[in-house]
Amino acid sequence: MIQKRREKSIANGASFIQNFGSTLNLHPHFHLVVADGVFSGDGEQLQFHEAILTPDD
């Protein structure tokens, strides 16, 4: 079951670079949005599976 989920899952995120701070000073930095898990689907439904940390992580 877990192996099937892994094969059909997609991990994704989005990022962009911002070059300036609020006072228009040079301050390059990244903004990131990353899911805390994976999405999987069977063609009809999309499901989110939360990432679970194990003691080995």
C-alpha positions in Angstrom: 0.0 0.0 0.0 2.7 2.5 0.9 4.7 1.5 -2.2 1.7 2.2 -4.4 1.3 5.6 -2.8 4.9 6.4 -3.3 4.8 5.5 -7.0 1.7 7.7 -7.6 2.7 10.7 -5.4 4.0 14.1 -6.4 6.0 16.4 -4.1 6.0 20.0 -5.2 6.7 23.6 -4.1 7.1 27.1 -5.3 9.8 29.7 -4.8 10.7 33.2 -5.9 13.6 35.6 -5.3 12.9 39.0 -3.9 15.8 41.4 -4.4 14.8 44.3 -2.2 13.7 44.9 1.4 10.8 47.1 2.5 12.9 50.3 2.3 14.1 49.4 -1.3 17.5 48.4 0.1 19.3 45.6 -1.6 18.3 42.5 0.3 18.2 39.3 -1.9 16.3 36.5 -0.3 14.0 33.6 -1.2 10.3 33.0 -0.4 9.2 29.4 -0.4 5.9 27.5 -0.2 6.5 23.8 0.2 3.8 21.2 1.1 4.4 19.1 4.3 3.6 15.9 2.5 2.6 14.6 -0.9 -0.4 14.7 -3.2 -1.6 11.6 -5.0 -4.5 10.9 -7.2 -6.3 8.1 -9.1 -7.6 10.2 -12.0 -10.8 11.2 -10.2 -9.7 12.3 -6.7 -6.7 14.1 -5.3 -5.6 13.2 -1.8 -3.0 14.8 0.5 -0.8 12.5 2.6 1.0 14.3 5.5 4.7 13.7 5.9 5.4 12.0 9.2 8.8 12.2 10.8 10.2 9.0 12.3 12.9 8.8 15.0 15.4 8.0 12.2 14.9 11.4 10.6 
